[in-house]
């Protein structure tokens, strides 16, 4: 994690909404990254992290319930998007979020 995490301003965690296993890894990665960044207070929000569920075009095959996603998002205080790379659904929302967040960081 240290090799890739140092100095990063954004961390995007992608998972396949049709595969529970891909989502389960996100919790592991978030815990590792949280420890790496020395953010030990559970109540502190981790800025500039985003969970992205891909294959939104296959929503009828979705395996991860919104209640589970919302719990992780709330626990870490991070953003969440569901997108489809195939159909480009919600891609603009993700890009707009990234640009707005980056602009705020650039002027800190």
N, C-alpha and C positions, 0 to 999 in steps of 0.2 A: 504494500500500500504506500509506503514511504516514497518509493521510486516515482510513483505517478501522482501522489497527493500533494507534494510540496509546492506551495505557491499557487495552487489552483484557485480560481475564483468561482468556477461553476463545476458542479458534479451532477451529471445526468445519469440516472439509473434506469435503463430500459428493461422491460420484461415483456414476455409474450402473454397476452391475456387469456390464451387458450391452454396455458401450461402452469399449473400451480408451482411446480418446482422452480421455474424461473423467477417467480415472485418471492418465494421463500429465501432465495439467496440475497435479496435486497436487504432484509433485516440484518443478515450477517455482515454485509458490506457496510451498512450504515453504522453498526456498532463498532466495527474496526476503524472506520474513518473518524468516527466521533472520538475514539480513544487516541488515534493518531494526532488529531488536531488539538488534543488536550482539553476538550470540552467535556468536563466531568459532571457538570450540573445537569441533572435530568430535565429540569424545567427550562433550561436555556434553549432557545430556538437556534437551529443550525441554519445560517443564511446561505442562499444560493445553491440549494440542493433541490433536485426535482426528480420525482418518480414519473416515468413515462411508460404507460401501457400501450404496446403496439398491437396491431392487427384489429383495430376497432371495426374494420369492415367485417370481421367475424364475431361480432358482438353476441350473436345467438349461441356461440360456442364458448363464451366467457366462463372461466372456471374460478375466478377470484371475485368474491362478493364485495360490494361497496363498503359494507361494514368493516371488513378486514382492512381494506385499503385506507378507509377513513381513520381507523385506529392507528395505523403506522404513520400516516400523514400528521395526525394530531400529536402523537407521541414525539415526533421529531420536529414538528413545526415547519414542515416543508411543503412545497407545491406539488401538485399532481395534474397530469394531463393524460387523456387517452387519445391516441392518434392512430391513423392508418397511413403507413408509408406507401402502401399500394394505391389507395384511393385519394391520398393527400388530405383526408379529413382531419381537421383541427391542427394541421401543420402550421397554418398562419398564426393561430393563437399561441402556439409554443414559441414561434419566432418572435412575435411581438413581446411576449413575456421576457424572453432572453434579451432583446434589444433594450427594453425599458430598464431592466435590472442592470444591464451592463452600463447604460448611461448613468445611472445613479452611482455605480461603483467608480466610474471613471472620474467623477468630480468629488470624490471623498478626499 
